[in-house]
Amino acid sequence: MILHQFARMALATGLVLSLSSCGGGGGLFGKGTLTAEQRAERDAAAAAHRDGTTKAGAQTSIWSLFKKSDDPNTTVEVNKYIWQASLEVLNFLPIESVDPFTGVIVTGYGRPPGGGRAYRATIYVQDPALDARSLKVALQGQGGGSVAPETVRAVEDAILTRARQLRVRDSKL
């Protein structure tokens, strides 16, 4: 019984010593104490994390991603009207993946209303401007068949027309 308790204590002590040497603060025996400036920066970062604010003091939330910001790694650089219009115009296609950070929407195969051939689409919204250059659509027919350029152009035109309608509707609010 005593030998078992001694083994437990030895194991626990060994774990504490090995884990304390893993940190960047110098371990259990000093040598890496933080300066006053480093402690203040650490404490400020911890407080900002608890409060949900950034270093600049701005509130962070999922909606702050869509606001204009200097850091391109935390903003969504797509046009919200083209994005929404793409989802509305191609709502008959099942969505496989969406990534608003890169502006890519990938759909599975689906048949348009009143149409016989099944299509799949990849939509790329590459710019925050409401402009035809911001939108790229790639269509593929079922079985790997190619799609006529006129069809792709018609889909792009339908998306851009709907995007403009959405923008006009928002401007009247």
N, C-alpha and C positions, 0 to 999 in steps of 0.2 A: 504494500500500500504506500509506504513512504517512498520507495523507489519510483513508483508510478507518478506520485506528485512531483518528485524531483525532476523526472523526465519532462513533465508538462511545463514546469517552471523554466527549465533550460531551453526548451523549444520556444516558449513565449519570449524569453529574453533574446534569443537568437533572432527571432522574427522582428522584434522591436529594433535591435541594433542594425539589422540588414535594411529594414525599411527606412530608418532614419538617415542612412547614408545615401539613399536614392534621391533625396530632394536637392535643390540647387542652393539651399540656404546654409550649407556647410555641415549639415548632419547634426548629430546629437552633441558633439564635443566642440561647438563653436567654429572658429576659423572662417566662417562665411556669414558673419552677422551683417544685417542690412544697415545701410546708412539711413540717416533721418529722411533724406530725399527719396530713397527707394521705398521706405515704409510709408511715406505720405502718398506716393504714387500708387502703391499697392492698395492702401486704404481708400483712396479716391476711386480707383477702378472697382473695388468691391462695393462701395456705396452706389456708384452709377449702375452697376449690375443689379443691385437690389431694387433701386428706384425705377429701372427700365429706361434710363436715359443714356445718351452717348456722351463722349468727352465734351462735345460742344454744347451739351445741355439740352438737345432736342429730344423730345419723346420718341421712343421707338415702338413701332407696332407693325402689323402686316400692312396697314394702309400707308405707312410712311415710305414703303418701297416705291409707291407710284408717284411720290412727290419729287420735284426737281432737287437734285443733290449733286455735290461736286464729286462724290465717290461713285464711279460707274460700277463698282462691285456690289453695291447695295441698292441700286435702282433698277427699275424695269424700263428698258429702252425700246419699248414698242408703242405704237399708236393704239390707244385703247379703243378707238372707233373701228379701226381695221380689224383688230383682234375680235371684238364683239361681232362685227359684221361677218367675219369668216365663220364663226361658230353658228350664227343664225342662218346664213345662206347654205351652209353645208350640214345642216342639222339632221339630214337623213343618213349621214355617214356615222358609224359608231367611232367614238374617239378612243384611240389607243394610248396616246400620250400627249401631254401639253407641257410646255416649258416657257412661262412668260419671261424668264430671264434671257433666254436666247431667242425667243420669238417664234418657236417652232410648234406647230400642231400637226400631229400624225393621226390619220384616221384609218379605219379598216375598210373593207369592201362594203358597199351599199348601193342600192338602186335608187336613182332619182325618181321622184313622183311622176308617174306616167311614162317612165323610161324602161327599156328592156335590158340594157347593158349595165353591169355592176362596175363601179369605179372605186378607187381609193385615192386619197389625196394627202399631200404633204404641203403645208402652208408655212411660209417663212415671212414673218413681219420683221423687217430688218432696220427700221428707222422710226423714230417717234413722230415724223411728219406725216400728215394726211396727204400722201402723194402716191402716184402709181408706181414710182420707183421703190417705194417702201414695201411692196407686196410681190412675192414670188409664189406661184402655185405650180405644183407638179402633180399631174394626174396620171394614173395608170389603170388600164382596163383589166378586168379579171382575166386571168390566164397570162398575164404579162404583156397583153396587147398594148400597142401604142395608141395614144389619143391624139386626135387632130388638133393642130395648133389653134384652130378657130374655136374649138371647145374650151381649151384652156383660157383663151382670151375672153370668151363669154363668161366664164366663171370669175375671172379676175374683175371684169367689168361689173358683174353683179355684186361682188364683194365691195368694190369701191363705191358703187352707187348707194348701197345700203349704209356704208360708213359715213358718207356725206349726209344721208338722211338722219342718222343718229346724231351727228354733230349739230345739224340745224335744229333738231328737236331739243338738244341740251342748251342751245343758245337762247331758246325761247323761255326757258325756265326762269 
